[in-house]
Protein backbone atom coordinates (compact mmCIF):
# COMPACT_ATOMS: atom_id res chain seq x y z
CA UNK A 1 0.00 0.00 0.00
CA UNK A 2 1.31 3.46 -0.86
CA UNK A 3 1.92 6.04 1.81
CA UNK A 4 -0.60 8.84 2.21
CA UNK A 5 0.43 12.03 0.43
CA UNK A 6 2.32 14.73 2.27
CA UNK A 7 -0.50 17.14 1.42
CA UNK A 8 -3.08 14.99 3.23
CA UNK A 9 -0.74 14.50 6.17
CA UNK A 10 -0.24 18.26 6.47
CA UNK A 11 -4.01 18.89 6.32
CA UNK A 12 -4.56 16.38 9.13
CA UNK A 13 -1.88 18.02 11.29
CA UNK A 14 -3.24 21.51 10.57
CA UNK A 15 -6.75 20.41 11.55
CA UNK A 16 -5.37 18.77 14.71
CA UNK A 17 -3.39 21.89 15.68
CA UNK A 18 -6.50 24.07 15.09
CA UNK A 19 -8.46 21.71 17.36
CA UNK A 20 -11.08 21.00 14.70
CA UNK A 21 -12.13 17.81 16.42
CA UNK A 22 -10.91 14.75 18.22
CA UNK A 23 -8.54 12.29 16.61
CA UNK A 24 -11.46 9.97 15.99
CA UNK A 25 -13.42 12.79 14.30
CA UNK A 26 -10.41 13.71 12.13
CA UNK A 27 -10.04 10.07 11.09
CA UNK A 28 -13.64 10.02 9.86
CA UNK A 29 -13.32 13.44 8.23
CA UNK A 30 -10.23 12.51 6.23
CA UNK A 31 -11.29 8.87 5.63
CA UNK A 32 -8.24 7.38 7.29
CA UNK A 33 -7.82 5.07 10.26
CA UNK A 34 -7.61 6.28 13.82
CA UNK A 35 -4.26 4.54 14.14
CA UNK A 36 -2.90 6.58 11.24
CA UNK A 37 -3.95 9.80 12.98
CA UNK A 38 -2.41 8.69 16.28
CA UNK A 39 0.89 7.70 14.68
CA UNK A 40 1.02 10.85 12.55
CA UNK A 41 0.41 13.12 15.54
CA UNK A 42 3.04 11.26 17.58
CA UNK A 43 5.52 11.49 14.69
CA UNK A 44 4.82 15.22 14.33
CA UNK A 45 5.30 15.85 18.06
CA UNK A 46 8.63 14.02 18.13
CA UNK A 47 10.24 14.96 14.81
CA UNK A 48 8.17 17.97 13.62
CA UNK A 49 7.74 16.33 10.22
CA UNK A 50 4.80 14.80 8.38
CA UNK A 51 6.88 13.07 5.70
CA UNK A 52 6.42 9.30 5.49
CA UNK A 53 9.29 7.05 6.54
CA UNK A 54 11.54 5.73 3.81
CA UNK A 55 10.73 2.27 2.49
CA UNK A 56 12.48 -0.38 4.53
CA UNK A 57 13.64 -2.31 1.47
CA UNK A 58 13.26 -6.04 1.34
CA UNK A 59 15.28 -9.16 0.82
CA UNK A 60 18.21 -8.86 -1.53
CA UNK A 61 18.19 -11.04 -4.61
CA UNK A 62 19.85 -14.40 -4.11
CA UNK A 63 20.92 -14.68 -7.74
CA UNK A 64 23.07 -12.21 -9.63
CA UNK A 65 22.89 -11.57 -13.37
CA UNK A 66 25.62 -14.11 -14.12
CA UNK A 67 23.72 -16.86 -12.29
CA UNK A 68 20.48 -15.89 -14.02
CA UNK A 69 22.28 -16.26 -17.35
CA UNK A 70 23.42 -19.69 -16.20
CA UNK A 71 19.79 -20.68 -15.59
CA UNK A 72 19.03 -19.80 -19.20
CA UNK A 73 21.96 -21.97 -20.29
CA UNK A 74 20.84 -24.87 -18.09
CA UNK A 75 17.35 -24.82 -19.59
CA UNK A 76 18.79 -24.68 -23.12
CA UNK A 77 21.09 -27.63 -22.38
CA UNK A 78 18.32 -29.83 -21.02
CA UNK A 79 14.84 -28.59 -21.86
CA UNK A 80 13.33 -31.65 -20.19
CA UNK A 81 14.85 -31.02 -16.73
CA UNK A 82 12.43 -30.51 -13.87
CA UNK A 83 12.83 -27.58 -11.50
CA UNK A 84 14.48 -29.65 -8.77
CA UNK A 85 17.08 -30.86 -11.27
CA UNK A 86 17.73 -27.30 -12.40
CA UNK A 87 18.21 -26.28 -8.76
CA UNK A 88 20.76 -29.01 -8.13
CA UNK A 89 22.65 -28.24 -11.37
CA UNK A 90 22.78 -24.57 -10.46
CA UNK A 91 24.12 -25.47 -7.02
CA UNK A 92 26.77 -27.76 -8.55
CA UNK A 93 28.04 -25.00 -10.84
CA UNK A 94 27.76 -21.95 -8.58
CA UNK A 95 27.44 -23.21 -5.01
CA UNK A 96 24.23 -21.18 -4.59
CA UNK A 97 21.29 -23.22 -3.35
CA UNK A 98 17.82 -22.03 -4.38
CA UNK A 99 14.42 -23.55 -3.75
CA UNK A 100 12.21 -25.12 -6.37
CA UNK A 101 9.81 -22.19 -6.01
CA UNK A 102 12.61 -19.68 -6.67
CA UNK A 103 13.67 -21.62 -9.75
CA UNK A 104 10.06 -21.67 -10.96
CA UNK A 105 9.76 -17.89 -10.51
CA UNK A 106 13.03 -17.32 -12.35
CA UNK A 107 12.04 -19.50 -15.31
CA UNK A 108 8.72 -17.66 -15.53
CA UNK A 109 10.42 -14.26 -15.26
CA UNK A 110 12.80 -15.21 -18.07
CA UNK A 111 9.92 -16.64 -20.15
CA UNK A 112 11.70 -19.97 -20.35
CA UNK A 113 9.50 -22.87 -21.32
CA UNK A 114 10.39 -26.43 -20.67
CA UNK A 115 9.18 -29.29 -22.84
CA UNK A 116 8.44 -32.48 -21.01
CA UNK A 117 9.40 -35.78 -22.51
CA UNK A 118 6.33 -38.05 -22.22
CA UNK A 119 8.48 -41.18 -22.14
CA UNK A 120 10.29 -39.93 -19.02
CA UNK A 121 8.97 -41.18 -15.69
TADA-V939622 format. One record per residue. N is the residue number from 1. OMEGA is omega in degrees with one decimal (NA if undefined). NEAR is the number of other ideal C-beta (glycine too) atoms within 10 Angstrom. Layout:
<<N & OMEGA & NEAR> <N & OMEGA & NEAR>>
This chain:
<<1 & 179.8 & 3> <2 & 176.9 & 5> <3 & 175.0 & 12> <4 & -177.0 & 15> <5 & 178.6 & 11> <6 & 179.3 & 12> <7 & 178.6 & 9> <8 & 179.7 & 16> <9 & -179.5 & 21> <10 & 177.6 & 14> <11 & 178.6 & 15> <12 & -179.7 & 24> <13 & 177.9 & 20> <14 & 178.5 & 11> <15 & 179.2 & 16> <16 & -179.4 & 17> <17 & 178.4 & 10> <18 & 178.8 & 8> <19 & -179.6 & 7> <20 & 177.1 & 12> <21 & 178.4 & 13> <22 & 177.6 & 12> <23 & 178.6 & 15> <24 & 179.0 & 11> <25 & 179.1 & 13> <26 & 178.1 & 21> <27 & 178.2 & 18> <28 & -176.9 & 12> <29 & -177.2 & 14> <30 & 178.1 & 16> <31 & 175.7 & 7> <32 & -178.6 & 16> <33 & 176.9 & 10> <34 & 179.2 & 14> <35 & 177.6 & 10> <36 & 179.3 & 17> <37 & -178.2 & 23> <38 & -179.0 & 13> <39 & 179.2 & 11> <40 & 179.4 & 22> <41 & 179.1 & 17> <42 & 179.0 & 10> <43 & -179.5 & 17> <44 & 179.8 & 17> <45 & -175.6 & 9> <46 & -171.3 & 8> <47 & -178.8 & 9> <48 & 177.5 & 8> <49 & 176.9 & 12> <50 & -179.2 & 20> <51 & 177.0 & 11> <52 & 175.8 & 14> <53 & 176.1 & 8> <54 & 178.5 & 7> <55 & -176.0 & 7> <56 & -179.5 & 5> <57 & -178.7 & 6> <58 & 178.4 & 6> <59 & 176.5 & 5> <60 & -178.7 & 5> <61 & -179.5 & 10> <62 & -177.1 & 12> <63 & 175.5 & 17> <64 & -174.8 & 11> <65 & 178.5 & 8> <66 & 179.7 & 8> <67 & 176.6 & 16> <68 & 175.1 & 13> <69 & 178.1 & 12> <70 & 177.1 & 17> <71 & 178.4 & 22> <72 & 179.3 & 13> <73 & -179.8 & 10> <74 & 179.7 & 20> <75 & 178.5 & 20> <76 & -179.5 & 9> <77 & -178.3 & 9> <78 & -176.8 & 12> <79 & -177.5 & 13> <80 & -175.9 & 12> <81 & 176.5 & 16> <82 & -174.2 & 13> <83 & -179.9 & 17> <84 & 177.7 & 11> <85 & 177.8 & 14> <86 & 178.2 & 22> <87 & -178.1 & 22> <88 & 177.9 & 13> <89 & 176.9 & 19> <90 & 179.2 & 21> <91 & 178.8 & 12> <92 & -174.6 & 8> <93 & -174.3 & 12> <94 & -175.6 & 15> <95 & 179.7 & 7> <96 & -179.4 & 13> <97 & 176.8 & 11> <98 & 179.6 & 20> <99 & 177.0 & 12> <100 & -179.4 & 13> <101 & 178.2 & 10> <102 & 179.4 & 16> <103 & 177.7 & 23> <104 & 178.2 & 14> <105 & -179.1 & 12> <106 & 179.5 & 21> <107 & 176.7 & 18> <108 & -179.6 & 10> <109 & -179.5 & 10> <110 & -177.8 & 13> <111 & 178.3 & 6> <112 & 177.7 & 15> <113 & 179.2 & 9> <114 & 179.3 & 13> <115 & -178.6 & 7> <116 & 176.0 & 10> <117 & -176.9 & 8> <118 & -178.2 & 6> <119 & -178.3 & 6> <120 & 176.9 & 7> <121 & NA & 4>>
